[in-house]
């Protein structure tokens, strides 16, 4: 009877450990996905705002596309470098913690759970680029000035709704309020950039 109880207890502990490990893996995947959504949102808002700002000063479609592409490249590089430095600092801390645990307890966390700076940098740059592509594609084939601005704003708004919805689902937040915050924030960024550049253009003239 005692052996049977011990076996059941051991199985219960192993089952709990497996559940905890699965929950940690799910949490890590959700965090990665949410970070990717936020990166894509940053790429979308910054590139769309940059293109709207250039469009406020100059109605040349080539200028808008070049500025948007430059923003994509610069933003993706900045995100990648920032993420690489940040995750590398986290990696140094976790490695130092593992070494302390090995010295004191004789056991430490698995090396397979350590963050990868290169992977984080690549994922951040890719997410930013995917978001930045949206306004570039929207404006790439439209020659009319006013229509081009409207299409960029509309495409950016639709993408913001999509990113806000995904972020809300991953963060288990109300979808409606999350989308509203993301969309209003994106509109504000585009409106402020457009307005200031338009004011600058008029003042310069």
N, C-alpha and C positions, 0 to 999 in steps of 0.2 A: 504493500500500500504506500509506504514511504517512498519507494523507488518510483512508483507511478506518479505520485504527487510531485516529486522532484523533476521528473521528465516533463510533466505538464508545465511546471513553473519555468523550466529552461526553454521550452518551446514558446511560452508566452513572452519571455524576455527577448528571444530571437525575433519573434514576430513584431514586437514593439520596435526593436532596433531597425528592422527592415522598413517598417512604416515611417520611422523618423528619417531614415536615409532617403526614402522615396519622396517624403515631404520636402526635405532639403533640396533635392534635385529639382523638384517642381518649382520651389521658391527661386532657386538660382536661374532657371530657365525663364520664369516670369520676370525677374529683374533684368535679365539680358534683353528680353523682348521689349520691356517698357523703356529701357535705355535706348534701344533702337528706334522706337516710336518717337521719343523726345528728340533724338538726333535728326530724324527725318523732318520733324516739325521745325527744328531750328534751321535746317537747310531750306525748307520751303519759305518760311517767313523772312529770313534774311535775304535770300535771293530775290523773292518777289518784291520786297521793299526796295532793294537796290535797283531793280529794273524800273519800278514805278518812279523812283527818284530821278533816274536818268531820263525817263520818259517825260517827266515834268519840265526838264530843261531843254531837251532836244527830241524832235519827233522822228529822228532817223531810226528805223528798225534795226539796222546793223549795230548802232551804238547800244541799244537795249540788250541785244543778244550777246554782244561782246562783254558788256558789263556783267550780265548774268552769269556767263561762263567763267569770267574772272572771279566772281564771287563764289561760284561752285568750287573752283580749284583752291582758292585761298582758304575758304571755309573748311573744306575737307582736310586740307593739310593742317590747319590750325586745330581742328577737332582731333585728328590722329595724333599729333604731337602732344597735345594736352592730355589726352587719354593715356598715351604711352607713359608719360612722366608720372601721372597720377597712379596708374596701376602698378608701375614699377616701384613706387614708394610703398604702396600697399604690400607688394610682394616682399620687399625687404623686411617690413615689419612682421609679416607672417613667417618668413624663414627664421628670423631671430626668435620668434615665439616658439617655433618648433624645436630649435636648438636648446632653448631653456627647458622645455618640457622633456626632451631627451636626457638632459643632464640631471633633472630633479626627479622625474617619474620613470624614466626608462622607456617611455612610450610617447609618441607624438602624433599629430594629425597626418593623414596621408598626403604624400606629395602630389597626388593626382588632383587634389582639390585646390591647389595653388592657382592663383589667377595668372593668365598669360598676357603680358603687356602687348605683344605683337598682335595677338588675336583681338584684344580690346581696341587697339588702334585701328586695325583694319575694319572691324565692325562699325566703329564710330564714323570713320571716313565714308564707308559705304552707305550707312544710314543717312548721313548728311547729303551725300550726292543724290540719293534716290529722291529725297525731298526737294532738292534744288532743281532737279530735272523737270519737275511739274510746270513751273512758270516758263521755263525755257522752251519746252515743247508747245506750250499754249501760245507763245508769242512768235514762234519760229516761222510760221507760214502765213502770217497776217500782215499786210502792208498798210492798211488804213490805221491811222494814228489812234483815233478815239476807240475804234473797235478793238485794237490790240490791247490798249489799257484795260478795257472792260473785260476782255477774255482772260487776261492775266489775273485780274481781281477775282473773277468768277471761278476760274480753275483753282486758284489758291484757296478760296473759301470752301469749295467742295472737298479739296484735299484736307483742309483743316478739320472739317466735320468728320472725315474718315479717321484721321489720326486721333482726334479727340475721343471718338467712340472706342477705338482700340485701346487707347491709354486708360479710359475709364473701366473697360472690361477687365484689363489686366490688373488695375489697381483696386478693383471692386468698389468703384465710386459710382454715383448717379451719372448715367450717360448724358442726360439732358444738360445738367449744370456743367459737366466737364466740357462738352462740346461748345456750350455758350462761352465759357471762359476762354477756350482756345481760339474760337472764331473772333470774339471781340478783341482779344489780344493781337491777333494777326491783322485785323482791320485797323487797329490803332497804330500798329507799327507801319503799315503801308500808308495810312493817311498822314501821319506825322512826317514821314520821309518825303512823300509827295508834296505836302504843303510847304515844308521848309525849303525844299529845292525849288519849288515854283516861286516862292517869295525871293529866294536868292537870285533866281533868273530875272525876275522883274526888276529887282534892285540893281542888278548888274547892268541891265539895259538902261 
